[in-house]
Amino acid sequence: MVRSEDRIWGERARDLRKTQGGGPTPAQGHQGDPLHPPSSQQGAIEGWGQPRERGANTQRGVTTHPRPLQPVPLHPASSLHQADVGEGQRGMDKPREAGDRWREGPAPARGHQGVLLNSPREGWGQPSIISTTQSGLILFCFFSRTDVVAVTPWLAPIVWEGTFDPDLVDIIYKSMNLTIATTVFAVGKYVRFLQDFLETAEKHFMVDFNVRYYVFTDRPDDVPSVNLSQGRHLSVIQVPGSNRWQEISARRMENIQTAIERQISREADYIFCLDVDSKFHARWGAESLGRLVAVIHPWFYQATRDLFTYERRPASTAYIPMDEGDYYYAGAVFGGSVEDVYTLTKVCQNQLEEDARNSIEAAWQEESHLNRYLLYNKPSKLLSPEYQWDDKKTKTNEVKVIRFSSVIKNYAEIRANV
């Protein structure tokens, strides 16, 4: 049952979005799911325009996010993000493409039985408080930052520093006894990055959670020995090398799909697929968990969609027209529930194989196919560029903390071909 003040805040937020040119609100009867709009028109892209991450007004051609409604918080910090409301109850029964209708999905996944994360079913606006009902825990939120946008047009959270309470997030998720799988490819000379990756992950990545690292490599004897904390394990999966880095990149989806089928689906609840030539610098915790999670690319989050490096050739199955696209997602980080990531990798692999049969290779291999998939299968949570920075890029004002970054390297030296 929706409390009256919750409905009032929802209606006010909805009205504010209308006056500010925001996106659609969830329709009644859509189970109150803020992550899945009911439109069948290519993820309800029409009417939104390109989402923006930075804030201002719409005068003089400048688009900014309106100041959020801020009722008095129950928690002194800048409360918890709405952590994929109702994820345990919803998902996809098959991957979506343009024109597909939005559906409800499977029953709660393993690991969600302890706590149900629900949202009110009507009048849902931007979350503003934390409340409990008989059906489980309802997570509302508001965010105190006004220099960034913390929600997408389809109402999925965008996780920035200052938009969640890490202590509260940990209390909720640790009670679920989850296991997080982490895949990383250390093929060829890239194995040299593995020790820093693992050692920094032990300091910052999902600390005090059960974590299983899956290292894909053609050099199993070169995998370093790293002291792992209790509840954390490492498995080595041998894969072939290649003289073309593009081929290694393209095989990634197939290898992850196969590993999920053979092993990961029995051992983990969530999975993150990360690049090995990266290091952790600060907390990466349960605030990142979601049904389908993507990270906004650090080099494109301030760019307009015409500058995105999508695959622009219609002959490729990764093709995205110039006038479409929400954000540009980095291929270095994606994740979600094991089931949803399995679907993602299977669809992308099928498209990669179809392109190969047609003698075409997408501009950025699996990253191009990932962006195509996420355009029509909206992520339930987005991670800000804090979760995938680039050490070559100067830190910007809105990025308060760098959690994970790609290290500087000499591609000519570590790749067989450039």
Contacts in CASP RR format, 6 or more apart in sequence:
PFRMAT RR
TARGET T0000
AUTHOR 0000-0000-0000
METHOD contacts of the structure
MODEL  1
MVRSEDRIWGERARDLRKTQGGGPTPAQGHQGDPLHPPSSQQGAIEGWGQ
PRERGANTQRGVTTHPRPLQPVPLHPASSLHQADVGEGQRGMDKPREAGD
RWREGPAPARGHQGVLLNSPREGWGQPSIISTTQSGLILFCFFSRTDVVA
VTPWLAPIVWEGTFDPDLVDIIYKSMNLTIATTVFAVGKYVRFLQDFLET
AEKHFMVDFNVRYYVFTDRPDDVPSVNLSQGRHLSVIQVPGSNRWQEISA
RRMENIQTAIERQISREADYIFCLDVDSKFHARWGAESLGRLVAVIHPWF
YQATRDLFTYERRPASTAYIPMDEGDYYYAGAVFGGSVEDVYTLTKVCQN
QLEEDARNSIEAAWQEESHLNRYLLYNKPSKLLSPEYQWDDKKTKTNEVK
VIRFSSVIKNYAEIRANV
1 133 0 8 1.000
2 120 0 8 1.000
2 121 0 8 1.000
2 122 0 8 1.000
2 123 0 8 1.000
3 120 0 8 1.000
3 131 0 8 1.000
6 120 0 8 1.000
6 128 0 8 1.000
6 129 0 8 1.000
6 131 0 8 1.000
6 140 0 8 1.000
7 120 0 8 1.000
7 122 0 8 1.000
7 123 0 8 1.000
9 69 0 8 1.000
9 71 0 8 1.000
9 125 0 8 1.000
9 126 0 8 1.000
9 128 0 8 1.000
9 129 0 8 1.000
10 123 0 8 1.000
10 124 0 8 1.000
10 125 0 8 1.000
10 126 0 8 1.000
11 123 0 8 1.000
11 125 0 8 1.000
12 69 0 8 1.000
13 69 0 8 1.000
13 125 0 8 1.000
13 126 0 8 1.000
13 128 0 8 1.000
14 25 0 8 1.000
14 123 0 8 1.000
14 125 0 8 1.000
16 66 0 8 1.000
16 69 0 8 1.000
17 23 0 8 1.000
17 25 0 8 1.000
17 66 0 8 1.000
20 58 0 8 1.000
20 66 0 8 1.000
21 58 0 8 1.000
22 48 0 8 1.000
22 153 0 8 1.000
23 44 0 8 1.000
23 47 0 8 1.000
23 48 0 8 1.000
23 153 0 8 1.000
24 37 0 8 1.000
24 39 0 8 1.000
24 44 0 8 1.000
24 47 0 8 1.000
24 48 0 8 1.000
24 153 0 8 1.000
25 123 0 8 1.000
25 124 0 8 1.000
25 125 0 8 1.000
26 32 0 8 1.000
26 33 0 8 1.000
26 34 0 8 1.000
26 37 0 8 1.000
26 38 0 8 1.000
26 123 0 8 1.000
26 124 0 8 1.000
26 155 0 8 1.000
27 38 0 8 1.000
28 121 0 8 1.000
28 122 0 8 1.000
28 123 0 8 1.000
29 121 0 8 1.000
29 122 0 8 1.000
30 36 0 8 1.000
30 38 0 8 1.000
30 102 0 8 1.000
31 90 0 8 1.000
31 104 0 8 1.000
31 121 0 8 1.000
32 119 0 8 1.000
32 120 0 8 1.000
32 121 0 8 1.000
32 122 0 8 1.000
32 124 0 8 1.000
33 85 0 8 1.000
33 86 0 8 1.000
33 90 0 8 1.000
33 104 0 8 1.000
33 119 0 8 1.000
34 82 0 8 1.000
34 85 0 8 1.000
34 119 0 8 1.000
34 124 0 8 1.000
34 125 0 8 1.000
34 154 0 8 1.000
34 155 0 8 1.000
34 156 0 8 1.000
35 84 0 8 1.000
35 85 0 8 1.000
35 90 0 8 1.000
35 154 0 8 1.000
35 155 0 8 1.000
35 156 0 8 1.000
35 291 0 8 1.000
35 378 0 8 1.000
35 380 0 8 1.000
36 90 0 8 1.000
36 102 0 8 1.000
36 154 0 8 1.000
36 378 0 8 1.000
37 43 0 8 1.000
37 44 0 8 1.000
37 102 0 8 1.000
37 154 0 8 1.000
37 155 0 8 1.000
37 378 0 8 1.000
38 44 0 8 1.000
38 102 0 8 1.000
39 46 0 8 1.000
39 102 0 8 1.000
40 99 0 8 1.000
40 100 0 8 1.000
40 101 0 8 1.000
40 102 0 8 1.000
41 99 0 8 1.000
42 98 0 8 1.000
42 99 0 8 1.000
42 324 0 8 1.000
42 375 0 8 1.000
42 376 0 8 1.000
43 96 0 8 1.000
43 102 0 8 1.000
43 154 0 8 1.000
43 375 0 8 1.000
43 376 0 8 1.000
43 378 0 8 1.000
44 153 0 8 1.000
44 154 0 8 1.000
45 324 0 8 1.000
45 325 0 8 1.000
45 326 0 8 1.000
48 153 0 8 1.000
49 153 0 8 1.000
50 304 0 8 1.000
50 305 0 8 1.000
50 325 0 8 1.000
50 326 0 8 1.000
51 149 0 8 1.000
51 152 0 8 1.000
51 153 0 8 1.000
51 326 0 8 1.000
51 327 0 8 1.000
52 63 0 8 1.000
52 64 0 8 1.000
52 65 0 8 1.000
52 149 0 8 1.000
53 148 0 8 1.000
53 149 0 8 1.000
53 158 0 8 1.000
53 296 0 8 1.000
53 301 0 8 1.000
53 302 0 8 1.000
53 327 0 8 1.000
53 384 0 8 1.000
53 398 0 8 1.000
54 64 0 8 1.000
54 65 0 8 1.000
54 147 0 8 1.000
54 148 0 8 1.000
54 149 0 8 1.000
54 302 0 8 1.000
54 398 0 8 1.000
55 63 0 8 1.000
55 64 0 8 1.000
55 65 0 8 1.000
55 146 0 8 1.000
55 147 0 8 1.000
55 148 0 8 1.000
55 149 0 8 1.000
56 62 0 8 1.000
56 63 0 8 1.000
56 64 0 8 1.000
56 65 0 8 1.000
57 64 0 8 1.000
57 66 0 8 1.000
58 64 0 8 1.000
65 146 0 8 1.000
65 148 0 8 1.000
65 149 0 8 1.000
67 146 0 8 1.000
68 126 0 8 1.000
68 142 0 8 1.000
68 143 0 8 1.000
68 146 0 8 1.000
68 150 0 8 1.000
69 126 0 8 1.000
69 128 0 8 1.000
69 142 0 8 1.000
70 128 0 8 1.000
70 142 0 8 1.000
70 144 0 8 1.000
71 128 0 8 1.000
71 129 0 8 1.000
71 142 0 8 1.000
73 79 0 8 1.000
73 129 0 8 1.000
73 142 0 8 1.000
74 129 0 8 1.000
74 130 0 8 1.000
75 130 0 8 1.000
75 165 0 8 1.000
75 168 0 8 1.000
77 165 0 8 1.000
77 167 0 8 1.000
78 143 0 8 1.000
78 144 0 8 1.000
78 145 0 8 1.000
78 162 0 8 1.000
78 163 0 8 1.000
78 164 0 8 1.000
78 165 0 8 1.000
79 129 0 8 1.000
79 130 0 8 1.000
79 140 0 8 1.000
79 141 0 8 1.000
79 142 0 8 1.000
79 164 0 8 1.000
79 165 0 8 1.000
79 168 0 8 1.000
80 130 0 8 1.000
80 139 0 8 1.000
80 141 0 8 1.000
80 164 0 8 1.000
80 165 0 8 1.000
80 168 0 8 1.000
80 169 0 8 1.000
80 172 0 8 1.000
81 139 0 8 1.000
81 141 0 8 1.000
81 143 0 8 1.000
81 150 0 8 1.000
81 157 0 8 1.000
81 159 0 8 1.000
81 163 0 8 1.000
81 164 0 8 1.000
81 169 0 8 1.000
81 287 0 8 1.000
82 119 0 8 1.000
82 127 0 8 1.000
82 139 0 8 1.000
82 140 0 8 1.000
82 141 0 8 1.000
82 157 0 8 1.000
83 117 0 8 1.000
83 139 0 8 1.000
83 157 0 8 1.000
83 164 0 8 1.000
83 169 0 8 1.000
83 172 0 8 1.000
83 286 0 8 1.000
83 287 0 8 1.000
83 289 0 8 1.000
83 290 0 8 1.000
83 381 0 8 1.000
84 117 0 8 1.000
84 156 0 8 1.000
84 157 0 8 1.000
84 289 0 8 1.000
84 290 0 8 1.000
84 291 0 8 1.000
84 380 0 8 1.000
84 381 0 8 1.000
85 117 0 8 1.000
85 118 0 8 1.000
85 119 0 8 1.000
85 127 0 8 1.000
85 138 0 8 1.000
85 139 0 8 1.000
86 116 0 8 1.000
86 117 0 8 1.000
86 118 0 8 1.000
86 119 0 8 1.000
87 112 0 8 1.000
87 117 0 8 1.000
87 290 0 8 1.000
87 291 0 8 1.000
87 337 0 8 1.000
87 380 0 8 1.000
88 108 0 8 1.000
88 109 0 8 1.000
88 112 0 8 1.000
88 116 0 8 1.000
88 117 0 8 1.000
88 291 0 8 1.000
89 107 0 8 1.000
89 108 0 8 1.000
89 116 0 8 1.000
89 118 0 8 1.000
90 104 0 8 1.000
90 105 0 8 1.000
90 291 0 8 1.000
91 104 0 8 1.000
91 105 0 8 1.000
91 106 0 8 1.000
91 291 0 8 1.000
91 340 0 8 1.000
92 103 0 8 1.000
92 105 0 8 1.000
92 340 0 8 1.000
92 343 0 8 1.000
92 377 0 8 1.000
93 103 0 8 1.000
93 104 0 8 1.000
93 105 0 8 1.000
93 106 0 8 1.000
94 343 0 8 1.000
95 343 0 8 1.000
95 344 0 8 1.000
95 347 0 8 1.000
95 373 0 8 1.000
95 376 0 8 1.000
95 377 0 8 1.000
96 102 0 8 1.000
96 376 0 8 1.000
96 377 0 8 1.000
97 376 0 8 1.000
98 376 0 8 1.000
100 376 0 8 1.000
106 339 0 8 1.000
108 116 0 8 1.000
109 269 0 8 1.000
109 337 0 8 1.000
109 338 0 8 1.000
109 339 0 8 1.000
110 269 0 8 1.000
111 176 0 8 1.000
111 177 0 8 1.000
111 178 0 8 1.000
111 269 0 8 1.000
112 176 0 8 1.000
114 175 0 8 1.000
114 176 0 8 1.000
115 136 0 8 1.000
115 137 0 8 1.000
115 172 0 8 1.000
115 175 0 8 1.000
115 176 0 8 1.000
116 135 0 8 1.000
116 136 0 8 1.000
116 137 0 8 1.000
117 136 0 8 1.000
117 137 0 8 1.000
117 138 0 8 1.000
117 139 0 8 1.000
118 133 0 8 1.000
118 135 0 8 1.000
118 136 0 8 1.000
118 137 0 8 1.000
118 138 0 8 1.000
119 127 0 8 1.000
119 138 0 8 1.000
119 139 0 8 1.000
120 138 0 8 1.000
125 155 0 8 1.000
126 141 0 8 1.000
126 142 0 8 1.000
126 151 0 8 1.000
126 155 0 8 1.000
127 139 0 8 1.000
127 140 0 8 1.000
127 141 0 8 1.000
127 142 0 8 1.000
128 140 0 8 1.000
128 141 0 8 1.000
128 142 0 8 1.000
129 140 0 8 1.000
129 141 0 8 1.000
129 142 0 8 1.000
130 138 0 8 1.000
130 139 0 8 1.000
130 140 0 8 1.000
130 141 0 8 1.000
130 168 0 8 1.000
131 138 0 8 1.000
131 140 0 8 1.000
132 138 0 8 1.000
137 172 0 8 1.000
139 172 0 8 1.000
141 157 0 8 1.000
141 163 0 8 1.000
141 164 0 8 1.000
143 150 0 8 1.000
143 160 0 8 1.000
143 162 0 8 1.000
143 163 0 8 1.000
144 162 0 8 1.000
144 163 0 8 1.000
145 160 0 8 1.000
145 162 0 8 1.000
145 163 0 8 1.000
147 397 0 8 1.000
147 398 0 8 1.000
148 158 0 8 1.000
148 160 0 8 1.000
148 384 0 8 1.000
148 398 0 8 1.000
149 158 0 8 1.000
150 157 0 8 1.000
150 158 0 8 1.000
150 159 0 8 1.000
150 160 0 8 1.000
150 163 0 8 1.000
151 157 0 8 1.000
151 158 0 8 1.000
152 158 0 8 1.000
152 326 0 8 1.000
152 378 0 8 1.000
152 382 0 8 1.000
153 326 0 8 1.000
154 378 0 8 1.000
156 378 0 8 1.000
156 379 0 8 1.000
156 380 0 8 1.000
156 381 0 8 1.000
156 382 0 8 1.000
157 163 0 8 1.000
157 381 0 8 1.000
157 382 0 8 1.000
158 296 0 8 1.000
158 382 0 8 1.000
158 383 0 8 1.000
158 384 0 8 1.000
159 287 0 8 1.000
159 288 0 8 1.000
159 381 0 8 1.000
159 382 0 8 1.000
159 383 0 8 1.000
159 384 0 8 1.000
159 386 0 8 1.000
159 387 0 8 1.000
160 384 0 8 1.000
160 386 0 8 1.000
160 398 0 8 1.000
160 400 0 8 1.000
161 386 0 8 1.000
161 400 0 8 1.000
161 401 0 8 1.000
162 400 0 8 1.000
164 287 0 8 1.000
166 283 0 8 1.000
166 285 0 8 1.000
166 287 0 8 1.000
169 285 0 8 1.000
169 286 0 8 1.000
169 287 0 8 1.000
170 208 0 8 1.000
170 285 0 8 1.000
170 286 0 8 1.000
172 286 0 8 1.000
173 209 0 8 1.000
173 286 0 8 1.000
173 289 0 8 1.000
174 208 0 8 1.000
174 209 0 8 1.000
174 286 0 8 1.000
176 269 0 8 1.000
177 210 0 8 1.000
178 209 0 8 1.000
178 210 0 8 1.000
178 269 0 8 1.000
178 270 0 8 1.000
178 286 0 8 1.000
178 289 0 8 1.000
179 209 0 8 1.000
179 210 0 8 1.000
179 211 0 8 1.000
179 212 0 8 1.000
179 267 0 8 1.000
179 268 0 8 1.000
179 269 0 8 1.000
179 270 0 8 1.000
180 206 0 8 1.000
180 209 0 8 1.000
180 210 0 8 1.000
180 211 0 8 1.000
180 212 0 8 1.000
180 268 0 8 1.000
180 269 0 8 1.000
180 270 0 8 1.000
180 271 0 8 1.000
180 272 0 8 1.000
180 289 0 8 1.000
181 211 0 8 1.000
181 212 0 8 1.000
181 214 0 8 1.000
181 264 0 8 1.000
181 267 0 8 1.000
181 268 0 8 1.000
181 270 0 8 1.000
181 271 0 8 1.000
181 272 0 8 1.000
181 338 0 8 1.000
182 201 0 8 1.000
182 205 0 8 1.000
182 211 0 8 1.000
182 212 0 8 1.000
182 213 0 8 1.000
182 214 0 8 1.000
182 271 0 8 1.000
182 272 0 8 1.000
182 273 0 8 1.000
182 274 0 8 1.000
183 214 0 8 1.000
183 216 0 8 1.000
183 256 0 8 1.000
183 259 0 8 1.000
183 264 0 8 1.000
183 271 0 8 1.000
183 272 0 8 1.000
183 273 0 8 1.000
183 274 0 8 1.000
184 194 0 8 1.000
184 197 0 8 1.000
184 213 0 8 1.000
184 214 0 8 1.000
184 215 0 8 1.000
184 216 0 8 1.000
184 274 0 8 1.000
184 275 0 8 1.000
184 276 0 8 1.000
185 216 0 8 1.000
185 217 0 8 1.000
185 239 0 8 1.000
185 248 0 8 1.000
185 252 0 8 1.000
185 255 0 8 1.000
185 275 0 8 1.000
185 276 0 8 1.000
186 193 0 8 1.000
186 194 0 8 1.000
186 215 0 8 1.000
186 216 0 8 1.000
186 217 0 8 1.000
186 219 0 8 1.000
186 223 0 8 1.000
186 276 0 8 1.000
187 216 0 8 1.000
187 217 0 8 1.000
187 218 0 8 1.000
187 219 0 8 1.000
187 239 0 8 1.000
187 241 0 8 1.000
187 242 0 8 1.000
187 248 0 8 1.000
188 217 0 8 1.000
188 218 0 8 1.000
188 219 0 8 1.000
188 241 0 8 1.000
189 413 0 8 1.000
189 414 0 8 1.000
189 415 0 8 1.000
190 276 0 8 1.000
190 277 0 8 1.000
190 414 0 8 1.000
191 217 0 8 1.000
191 219 0 8 1.000
191 222 0 8 1.000
191 223 0 8 1.000
191 276 0 8 1.000
192 414 0 8 1.000
193 276 0 8 1.000
193 277 0 8 1.000
193 278 0 8 1.000
193 407 0 8 1.000
193 409 0 8 1.000
194 215 0 8 1.000
194 217 0 8 1.000
194 223 0 8 1.000
194 224 0 8 1.000
194 276 0 8 1.000
195 224 0 8 1.000
195 226 0 8 1.000
196 279 0 8 1.000
196 407 0 8 1.000
197 274 0 8 1.000
197 276 0 8 1.000
197 277 0 8 1.000
197 278 0 8 1.000
197 279 0 8 1.000
197 280 0 8 1.000
198 213 0 8 1.000
198 224 0 8 1.000
198 226 0 8 1.000
198 234 0 8 1.000
199 226 0 8 1.000
200 279 0 8 1.000
200 280 0 8 1.000
200 281 0 8 1.000
201 211 0 8 1.000
201 213 0 8 1.000
201 280 0 8 1.000
202 226 0 8 1.000
202 227 0 8 1.000
202 228 0 8 1.000
202 229 0 8 1.000
202 232 0 8 1.000
203 280 0 8 1.000
204 280 0 8 1.000
204 281 0 8 1.000
204 282 0 8 1.000
204 283 0 8 1.000
204 284 0 8 1.000
204 403 0 8 1.000
205 211 0 8 1.000
205 280 0 8 1.000
205 284 0 8 1.000
205 285 0 8 1.000
206 284 0 8 1.000
206 285 0 8 1.000
206 286 0 8 1.000
207 229 0 8 1.000
207 283 0 8 1.000
207 285 0 8 1.000
209 285 0 8 1.000
209 286 0 8 1.000
210 231 0 8 1.000
210 232 0 8 1.000
211 231 0 8 1.000
211 232 0 8 1.000
211 233 0 8 1.000
212 232 0 8 1.000
212 233 0 8 1.000
212 234 0 8 1.000
212 235 0 8 1.000
212 264 0 8 1.000
212 267 0 8 1.000
212 268 0 8 1.000
213 232 0 8 1.000
213 233 0 8 1.000
213 234 0 8 1.000
213 235 0 8 1.000
214 235 0 8 1.000
214 237 0 8 1.000
214 259 0 8 1.000
214 263 0 8 1.000
214 264 0 8 1.000
215 223 0 8 1.000
215 234 0 8 1.000
215 235 0 8 1.000
215 236 0 8 1.000
215 237 0 8 1.000
216 237 0 8 1.000
216 238 0 8 1.000
216 239 0 8 1.000
216 255 0 8 1.000
216 259 0 8 1.000
217 223 0 8 1.000
217 236 0 8 1.000
217 237 0 8 1.000
217 238 0 8 1.000
217 239 0 8 1.000
218 238 0 8 1.000
218 239 0 8 1.000
218 240 0 8 1.000
218 241 0 8 1.000
220 236 0 8 1.000
220 238 0 8 1.000
223 234 0 8 1.000
223 236 0 8 1.000
226 234 0 8 1.000
228 234 0 8 1.000
235 263 0 8 1.000
237 255 0 8 1.000
237 259 0 8 1.000
239 251 0 8 1.000
239 255 0 8 1.000
241 248 0 8 1.000
242 248 0 8 1.000
242 251 0 8 1.000
242 416 0 8 1.000
243 416 0 8 1.000
243 417 0 8 1.000
244 416 0 8 1.000
244 417 0 8 1.000
245 415 0 8 1.000
245 416 0 8 1.000
245 417 0 8 1.000
246 361 0 8 1.000
246 365 0 8 1.000
246 417 0 8 1.000
249 365 0 8 1.000
249 366 0 8 1.000
249 367 0 8 1.000
250 352 0 8 1.000
250 361 0 8 1.000
250 365 0 8 1.000
250 366 0 8 1.000
252 273 0 8 1.000
252 366 0 8 1.000
253 345 0 8 1.000
253 348 0 8 1.000
253 349 0 8 1.000
253 352 0 8 1.000
253 366 0 8 1.000
253 369 0 8 1.000
254 345 0 8 1.000
254 349 0 8 1.000
254 352 0 8 1.000
256 273 0 8 1.000
256 341 0 8 1.000
256 345 0 8 1.000
257 342 0 8 1.000
257 345 0 8 1.000
257 346 0 8 1.000
257 349 0 8 1.000
260 271 0 8 1.000
260 338 0 8 1.000
260 341 0 8 1.000
260 342 0 8 1.000
260 345 0 8 1.000
261 342 0 8 1.000
264 271 0 8 1.000
264 338 0 8 1.000
265 338 0 8 1.000
265 339 0 8 1.000
265 342 0 8 1.000
268 338 0 8 1.000
269 337 0 8 1.000
269 338 0 8 1.000
270 289 0 8 1.000
270 290 0 8 1.000
270 335 0 8 1.000
270 336 0 8 1.000
270 337 0 8 1.000
270 338 0 8 1.000
271 335 0 8 1.000
271 336 0 8 1.000
271 337 0 8 1.000
271 338 0 8 1.000
271 341 0 8 1.000
272 288 0 8 1.000
272 293 0 8 1.000
272 333 0 8 1.000
272 334 0 8 1.000
272 335 0 8 1.000
272 336 0 8 1.000
273 333 0 8 1.000
273 334 0 8 1.000
273 335 0 8 1.000
273 341 0 8 1.000
274 332 0 8 1.000
274 333 0 8 1.000
274 404 0 8 1.000
275 331 0 8 1.000
275 332 0 8 1.000
275 333 0 8 1.000
275 406 0 8 1.000
277 406 0 8 1.000
277 407 0 8 1.000
277 409 0 8 1.000
278 332 0 8 1.000
278 388 0 8 1.000
278 404 0 8 1.000
278 405 0 8 1.000
278 406 0 8 1.000
278 407 0 8 1.000
279 404 0 8 1.000
279 405 0 8 1.000
279 407 0 8 1.000
280 403 0 8 1.000
280 404 0 8 1.000
281 401 0 8 1.000
281 402 0 8 1.000
281 403 0 8 1.000
281 404 0 8 1.000
281 405 0 8 1.000
282 401 0 8 1.000
282 402 0 8 1.000
282 403 0 8 1.000
283 403 0 8 1.000
284 387 0 8 1.000
284 403 0 8 1.000
284 404 0 8 1.000
288 381 0 8 1.000
288 383 0 8 1.000
288 387 0 8 1.000
289 336 0 8 1.000
289 381 0 8 1.000
290 335 0 8 1.000
290 336 0 8 1.000
290 337 0 8 1.000
290 380 0 8 1.000
290 381 0 8 1.000
291 336 0 8 1.000
291 337 0 8 1.000
291 340 0 8 1.000
291 380 0 8 1.000
291 381 0 8 1.000
292 335 0 8 1.000
292 336 0 8 1.000
292 337 0 8 1.000
292 340 0 8 1.000
292 341 0 8 1.000
292 344 0 8 1.000
292 374 0 8 1.000
292 377 0 8 1.000
292 378 0 8 1.000
292 379 0 8 1.000
292 380 0 8 1.000
292 381 0 8 1.000
293 334 0 8 1.000
293 335 0 8 1.000
293 336 0 8 1.000
293 379 0 8 1.000
293 380 0 8 1.000
293 381 0 8 1.000
293 382 0 8 1.000
293 383 0 8 1.000
294 327 0 8 1.000
294 329 0 8 1.000
294 330 0 8 1.000
294 333 0 8 1.000
294 334 0 8 1.000
294 335 0 8 1.000
294 370 0 8 1.000
294 374 0 8 1.000
294 379 0 8 1.000
294 382 0 8 1.000
294 383 0 8 1.000
295 329 0 8 1.000
295 330 0 8 1.000
295 331 0 8 1.000
295 332 0 8 1.000
295 333 0 8 1.000
295 334 0 8 1.000
295 382 0 8 1.000
295 383 0 8 1.000
295 384 0 8 1.000
295 385 0 8 1.000
295 387 0 8 1.000
295 388 0 8 1.000
296 327 0 8 1.000
296 328 0 8 1.000
296 329 0 8 1.000
296 330 0 8 1.000
296 382 0 8 1.000
296 383 0 8 1.000
296 384 0 8 1.000
296 385 0 8 1.000
296 388 0 8 1.000
297 327 0 8 1.000
297 328 0 8 1.000
297 329 0 8 1.000
297 330 0 8 1.000
297 385 0 8 1.000
297 388 0 8 1.000
298 330 0 8 1.000
298 385 0 8 1.000
298 388 0 8 1.000
298 389 0 8 1.000
298 390 0 8 1.000
298 393 0 8 1.000
299 390 0 8 1.000
299 393 0 8 1.000
300 307 0 8 1.000
300 308 0 8 1.000
300 309 0 8 1.000
300 327 0 8 1.000
300 328 0 8 1.000
301 327 0 8 1.000
301 328 0 8 1.000
301 384 0 8 1.000
301 385 0 8 1.000
303 328 0 8 1.000
305 322 0 8 1.000
305 323 0 8 1.000
305 324 0 8 1.000
305 325 0 8 1.000
305 328 0 8 1.000
306 322 0 8 1.000
308 320 0 8 1.000
308 325 0 8 1.000
308 328 0 8 1.000
308 371 0 8 1.000
309 328 0 8 1.000
309 363 0 8 1.000
309 364 0 8 1.000
310 318 0 8 1.000
310 319 0 8 1.000
310 320 0 8 1.000
310 325 0 8 1.000
310 328 0 8 1.000
310 363 0 8 1.000
310 368 0 8 1.000
310 371 0 8 1.000
310 372 0 8 1.000
311 318 0 8 1.000
311 319 0 8 1.000
311 320 0 8 1.000
311 362 0 8 1.000
311 363 0 8 1.000
311 364 0 8 1.000
311 368 0 8 1.000
311 369 0 8 1.000
311 371 0 8 1.000
311 372 0 8 1.000
312 319 0 8 1.000
312 320 0 8 1.000
312 321 0 8 1.000
312 322 0 8 1.000
312 363 0 8 1.000
313 319 0 8 1.000
313 360 0 8 1.000
315 358 0 8 1.000
315 360 0 8 1.000
316 355 0 8 1.000
316 360 0 8 1.000
316 362 0 8 1.000
316 368 0 8 1.000
317 351 0 8 1.000
317 352 0 8 1.000
317 354 0 8 1.000
317 355 0 8 1.000
317 362 0 8 1.000
317 369 0 8 1.000
317 372 0 8 1.000
318 351 0 8 1.000
318 355 0 8 1.000
318 362 0 8 1.000
318 363 0 8 1.000
318 368 0 8 1.000
318 369 0 8 1.000
318 371 0 8 1.000
318 372 0 8 1.000
319 372 0 8 1.000
320 371 0 8 1.000
320 372 0 8 1.000
320 375 0 8 1.000
324 375 0 8 1.000
325 375 0 8 1.000
326 374 0 8 1.000
326 375 0 8 1.000
326 378 0 8 1.000
327 382 0 8 1.000
328 371 0 8 1.000
329 367 0 8 1.000
329 370 0 8 1.000
329 371 0 8 1.000
329 374 0 8 1.000
329 379 0 8 1.000
330 367 0 8 1.000
330 388 0 8 1.000
331 366 0 8 1.000
331 367 0 8 1.000
331 370 0 8 1.000
332 388 0 8 1.000
332 406 0 8 1.000
333 383 0 8 1.000
333 387 0 8 1.000
333 388 0 8 1.000
333 404 0 8 1.000
334 341 0 8 1.000
334 344 0 8 1.000
334 370 0 8 1.000
335 341 0 8 1.000
344 370 0 8 1.000
344 373 0 8 1.000
344 377 0 8 1.000
347 373 0 8 1.000
348 366 0 8 1.000
348 369 0 8 1.000
348 370 0 8 1.000
348 373 0 8 1.000
351 369 0 8 1.000
351 372 0 8 1.000
352 362 0 8 1.000
352 365 0 8 1.000
352 366 0 8 1.000
352 369 0 8 1.000
355 361 0 8 1.000
355 362 0 8 1.000
362 368 0 8 1.000
362 369 0 8 1.000
384 399 0 8 1.000
385 399 0 8 1.000
386 399 0 8 1.000
386 400 0 8 1.000
386 401 0 8 1.000
386 402 0 8 1.000
386 403 0 8 1.000
386 404 0 8 1.000
387 403 0 8 1.000
387 404 0 8 1.000
388 404 0 8 1.000
388 405 0 8 1.000
388 406 0 8 1.000
389 395 0 8 1.000
389 399 0 8 1.000
389 402 0 8 1.000
389 403 0 8 1.000
389 404 0 8 1.000
389 405 0 8 1.000
389 406 0 8 1.000
390 405 0 8 1.000
390 406 0 8 1.000
391 405 0 8 1.000
391 406 0 8 1.000
391 407 0 8 1.000
391 408 0 8 1.000
392 408 0 8 1.000
395 402 0 8 1.000
411 418 0 8 1.000
412 418 0 8 1.000
END
